[in-house]
Amino acid sequence: MKKDEEMKDEDFSFNVDYARSRGITEPELLAMDAIYVYLFCVLRKPFHQFDTHKEVVDVIQAMEYTLQLFWKFPLTAEKHSYWYQVAACRCPKMDNSDPMYSGRRIINMDCEFHGGKQ
């Protein structure tokens, strides 16, 4: 991979130079890219491979923890940022992406993924 290169998909990218500065190796970069591609597939079409809302939520959470491991960040759900981006999630996007609410999840109780109707 070239210096200053970013791994890109139409929906995401990550900074390869920053990853390298954290000690991430070339094989790890390729694995991260594969995880990001799969994560965005699940976010776009959650029921393409899964049958229940709970399965989708569990897989997204597992990928977020895996990415934290690769990035060498502390493992904490408070820093997860993809959980509310799944298609058909009714949880408020703007509130959940606002740094003011960092570490807290704002749930719409009518959300079939995260609310009381799971």
N, C-alpha and C positions, 0 to 999 in steps of 0.2 A: 504494500500500500504506500502511496506517495505521501510525502510530507504535506501538511495543510489540506489533506483530503478529508472530505466528510462522507460517511456512508449515508446514502440517500435512498429513499423510496418516495413515492408521490406524497406520502403523509407524514414522514418523519425523517430525521437525520440525527446523527450524533457526531460530536466533535472528536475526531481521531487523535488530534494532537493532545487534547485534554486527556483522553483515555490513556495515551502513551505516557503522559506526565504522571499518571497515577500507577504506572507500572503494568499496564495491561498489555499482554503479548499479542502477536499477530493471530495465533490460533484462537485466543480469547475474543479478539475483535470479530473474527468470522463467526464465532458462536453467538456473540451478542447480536450481530446483524441478523442471524437466523431467528433468534428469539424475538427481536423487534418485528421482523416480517410476519412471523406467526402471530404475535400479539395483535398487530393491526388487522390481520385476517379475522381473528376472533372478535375484535372490537366492531368490525364492519358487519360480519355475518355470524353472530353468536350461535345460531342454531344449525350452522352448516355441519358441525361435527359433534354437537352436544345436544342432549335432549331436555335438560332442565336448566332453569335459571341458576340454581345452586351450583351445578357443574361449571357453568360459565364463570360465575363469580369466583369459584375455587381455582380455576385454571388461570384467570387473570391475576389473582393474588399470588399464586405460585410463580408466575413469570415475573411479577414485580419484585418478589424476594430474590429470585435468581439474578435479575439484573442488578439489584443492590449488591449481591455477592461479587459479580463481575466488576462492578464499579468500585469495589472495596469501600462501600459505604456501610454504616451501621444498619443492621437489619431492623427496620421499624415500619409498621404499617402507617404510621403518621406521615411518612414521606411518600406514600404511594400516590400516584397522580393519574393513573389510567382507569381506576375502578369505576368512575362515573362517566367515562367516555364511551362505554359500550352502547351500541345502537339500541334505541328504545328505552334507555335508562331515563327515568323521569326526575332524577335528583338534579338540583340546580347547578348548572355548569359554571356560571359566573361566580357564585358564592364559593363553590368548592375549589376554584382555581385562584381565588383571592388570597394573597399572602396573609391577610388579616386573620383568616380562618385556618391557617396552616396547623395541621395536626388534628383538626376536628373534621368530622364528616357531617355534612348537612344532608339529611335523608328526606326524601319525599315519601311519606308513608304509602302512597299509591304506586310507588315504583315496584314493578314485579321482580326486579333484581335485588333491591336493597331494602325495600319497605316491609311492611307487615304481611304482605301477600305472597311471600316466597313459597 
